[in-house]
Amino acid sequence: MSDTSFPARPSVFGNLKTRYFNGPVNSTVTVVLAALALWVLYGLANWALVHAVWGVDQGDACRANRDGACWSIIATRWRIVLFGLYPFEEQWRSGLACLIMVVVAVLSCVPWFWSARRLPILWVAGFTAFYILMRGGFFGLPEVVERNWGGLALTVFIFSAVCLIGMPLAICFALLRQSSLPWVARAMGLIIDTIRSLPLLAIMFTFAIVLPFALPEWAIGESLYRVIIGYSLFFACYQAEIIRGGIQSLPSGQEEAAKALGLGYWHRIGYIILPQAFRNALPPTINQFVITFKETTLVTIIGFFDVMTSGRTASGTADWSFATLEMYVFLALLFFVFVFSLSRYGAYLERRLGVGTR
Amino acid sequence: MVALLKNRHVRDGALQALFVGSILAVLAALAITAKTNMDAQGLTGGFAFLERATGWRVGFSLIETDATLTYAEAILIGVMNSLFLGAITLPLATVIGITVGVMRTSGNGMAELLGAIYVETFRNIPMILQLLFWYTVLLAMPSPREAELLLGSVALTGRGFYVPGLNVTGGSVFAGFVWIALMIAVIVRLTPRRWRNIDTTRARHEKRAVWLLALLGFVVALWLGRISNTTLTSIPEAKGLNFKGGVRISPELMACILAISIYGGSYIAEIIRAGFNAIPKGQSEAGKALGLSVWHIFSRIRLPLAIRIVMPTLINQYVWLFKATTVGIAVSFTDFFMVISTSINQAGQTMELIFMLMGGFLIINYSIAWVLNRVNDAIKLKGTQLRI
């Protein structure tokens, strides 16, 4: 940036002209695309707003009106979507537990928490609070076993458990793969590459349905926890490669300097290598969290009552089956809010940290 | 003993043996438990079950089978369906991705806005949700009785799309695609080894000959696979309550194609956009200075450079997208994964089938990565004229 004479900031109309109506081709493209967009928007608004049926228990009105959306199904059955099979009187616990995890997620975006001590404490504390609230059995809360959990809370539970188990595992995997012992590095590399080339669905299926076959009686446990462990393993293998990328992008002088100062292996890793590696690997890590949250929905195929299954259940009964599409749109909006804000935050961080521009 | 432990070589050796040994021990323990459980259930191991009849039918198949479908045939159909789905969706996702990626870097504000809306919408919603959404939309299409033929040849109904087709066997279509893939492999192999080193016109003629050969082989494959006693082309027509003739694309297949290519397209668009943004400005400015048209700058300078820059990322994306085709099970599309999981439920030969599933995916994914890496080697920028 040696050139200090910046061009004058264009006015709004100047901007409009250069970006939208710069020459005949550009103007045509703008007009055609705008017409197309307006046409889609008009149809969408007609369906979703103008002709839509709102309010609780409007099933008959919906059936009579097929020009518009039937948001009545959401107003009537949102409890099933969000809470699944959770007992009705206790559903506030499920909602509160989800809120806690959302707060934890928002707090982890605050730079003050970004240390090797604060972030794990925050997540473990949040997760424990979530589990205690959901499970109950003490403090006068009736016990609700995992089998009765469902809806959004189950999706949040699986996601946060996978992150909590997967992250330390990923660090272990990355360090083992970088090990100076050749056979350890090779064996870990083989495991990571094999798991990465398998579809997540196949891994979940194996852990949920096939693994009990190859485990002794005492180790089988709940299928929910087996799926979480399988998913964590999958997450760890992907995240390990991201961390390895972060480690490899460090100049070798960093580790050599630490060695020259006489630091031991754990000090080098804990104070020199990993903090810098994580900083380099932050954008792909957030991207990995986004993908992990989205792919949590695959458990619906294995037969868990997550938010996808509960949505399909809510629109699965005979009197509401015509409104399946509206239910999917609602679920899509639900996911969009979470995933979009997380990915925007990732993009903001990328700009702020200036990764890639230095 | 203590002296032995203090020896660095001995200690390293022992640690490695311990690590590898414990992994092997866990795997062996799993295998032994599985064997014991299978013996207890009276199941015999091995792959003899592949010859047994399954007793179920598959919804979609490229090859004809008789009434009794064996496990081997079912698995073959599953593999072919997965490859078929991948062969359709991966190129389609690429086309969508390049289109949207170009829109987002075009400089036209409207195109950039719409491209951004596309990417942010479809990237931020789980693929399985999109799949179920499209499936619901497709099933809600009018019934065949109410549907009309568009342009006299295409019918969009709730029971599938009817489009004109050829009266040929599915196997011959598959063979034709395999042939084209082989010819592309030949081109990729010859480009750096032969055509870079010989006269340009001669290289162009030879390249054209290979393309012709590919096309010719494809036509021959279809011709040989003609179903006897029928006309070559088959056009759907309304008959009674349904449509006869033509090719029926089932809602399951159509939903898979839509969901995977739209979702994959939004990811590829971002990769392509990053590629365009990584091209140094000097490249297109040099093109402008030479008096090239906007189209020439795009098609001869920017697009080839962008593709070469993003190729390694794109390869990972293709492998990932192919793995993602397994969600087809949510709408009962009979792909490799669905056949295996159904077989596990029916035949109980769990270990063998899981082994086949993992082996199959390892082979397919490594093949995709291997082929595309060869493509990358063939087209990547040589030398250091362009620093990216």
HADDOCK unambig.tbl for C-alpha pairs under 7 A between the chains (distance, minus, plus):
assign (segid A and resid 19 and name CA) (segid B and resid 107 and name CA) 6.31 0.50 0.50
assign (segid A and resid 19 and name CA) (segid B and resid 108 and name CA) 5.22 0.50 0.50
assign (segid A and resid 19 and name CA) (segid B and resid 109 and name CA) 5.04 0.50 0.50
assign (segid A and resid 20 and name CA) (segid B and resid 108 and name CA) 5.49 0.50 0.50
assign (segid A and resid 20 and name CA) (segid B and resid 109 and name CA) 5.34 0.50 0.50
assign (segid A and resid 20 and name CA) (segid B and resid 110 and name CA) 6.56 0.50 0.50
assign (segid A and resid 26 and name CA) (segid B and resid 108 and name CA) 6.59 0.50 0.50
assign (segid A and resid 30 and name CA) (segid B and resid 110 and name CA) 5.52 0.50 0.50
assign (segid A and resid 33 and name CA) (segid B and resid 110 and name CA) 6.81 0.50 0.50
assign (segid A and resid 33 and name CA) (segid B and resid 111 and name CA) 6.98 0.50 0.50
assign (segid A and resid 34 and name CA) (segid B and resid 110 and name CA) 6.92 0.50 0.50
assign (segid A and resid 181 and name CA) (segid B and resid 12 and name CA) 6.84 0.50 0.50
assign (segid A and resid 181 and name CA) (segid B and resid 16 and name CA) 6.82 0.50 0.50
assign (segid A and resid 183 and name CA) (segid B and resid 16 and name CA) 5.96 0.50 0.50
assign (segid A and resid 184 and name CA) (segid B and resid 16 and name CA) 5.70 0.50 0.50
assign (segid A and resid 184 and name CA) (segid B and resid 19 and name CA) 6.57 0.50 0.50
assign (segid A and resid 184 and name CA) (segid B and resid 20 and name CA) 6.86 0.50 0.50
assign (segid A and resid 187 and name CA) (segid B and resid 20 and name CA) 6.79 0.50 0.50
assign (segid A and resid 197 and name CA) (segid B and resid 361 and name CA) 6.94 0.50 0.50
assign (segid A and resid 197 and name CA) (segid B and resid 362 and name CA) 5.99 0.50 0.50
assign (segid A and resid 197 and name CA) (segid B and resid 365 and name CA) 6.41 0.50 0.50
assign (segid A and resid 198 and name CA) (segid B and resid 323 and name CA) 6.98 0.50 0.50
assign (segid A and resid 198 and name CA) (segid B and resid 358 and name CA) 6.62 0.50 0.50
assign (segid A and resid 198 and name CA) (segid B and resid 361 and name CA) 6.13 0.50 0.50
assign (segid A and resid 198 and name CA) (segid B and resid 362 and name CA) 6.85 0.50 0.50
assign (segid A and resid 199 and name CA) (segid B and resid 323 and name CA) 4.92 0.50 0.50
assign (segid A and resid 199 and name CA) (segid B and resid 324 and name CA) 6.73 0.50 0.50
assign (segid A and resid 210 and name CA) (segid B and resid 350 and name CA) 6.65 0.50 0.50
assign (segid A and resid 213 and name CA) (segid B and resid 34 and name CA) 5.61 0.50 0.50
assign (segid A and resid 213 and name CA) (segid B and resid 37 and name CA) 6.65 0.50 0.50
assign (segid A and resid 214 and name CA) (segid B and resid 30 and name CA) 4.92 0.50 0.50
assign (segid A and resid 214 and name CA) (segid B and resid 31 and name CA) 6.48 0.50 0.50
assign (segid A and resid 214 and name CA) (segid B and resid 33 and name CA) 5.06 0.50 0.50
assign (segid A and resid 214 and name CA) (segid B and resid 34 and name CA) 4.14 0.50 0.50
assign (segid A and resid 215 and name CA) (segid B and resid 30 and name CA) 6.20 0.50 0.50
assign (segid A and resid 215 and name CA) (segid B and resid 33 and name CA) 6.19 0.50 0.50
assign (segid A and resid 216 and name CA) (segid B and resid 33 and name CA) 6.64 0.50 0.50
assign (segid A and resid 294 and name CA) (segid B and resid 125 and name CA) 7.00 0.50 0.50
assign (segid A and resid 294 and name CA) (segid B and resid 126 and name CA) 4.90 0.50 0.50
assign (segid A and resid 295 and name CA) (segid B and resid 126 and name CA) 6.54 0.50 0.50
assign (segid A and resid 301 and name CA) (segid B and resid 330 and name CA) 6.33 0.50 0.50
assign (segid A and resid 325 and name CA) (segid B and resid 133 and name CA) 6.43 0.50 0.50
assign (segid A and resid 325 and name CA) (segid B and resid 136 and name CA) 6.55 0.50 0.50
assign (segid A and resid 328 and name CA) (segid B and resid 129 and name CA) 6.94 0.50 0.50
assign (segid A and resid 328 and name CA) (segid B and resid 133 and name CA) 6.20 0.50 0.50
assign (segid A and resid 332 and name CA) (segid B and resid 125 and name CA) 5.80 0.50 0.50
assign (segid A and resid 335 and name CA) (segid B and resid 125 and name CA) 6.00 0.50 0.50
assign (segid A and resid 336 and name CA) (segid B and resid 124 and name CA) 5.44 0.50 0.50
assign (segid A and resid 336 and name CA) (segid B and resid 125 and name CA) 5.83 0.50 0.50
assign (segid A and resid 339 and name CA) (segid B and resid 124 and name CA) 5.58 0.50 0.50
assign (segid A and resid 340 and name CA) (segid B and resid 124 and name CA) 5.89 0.50 0.50
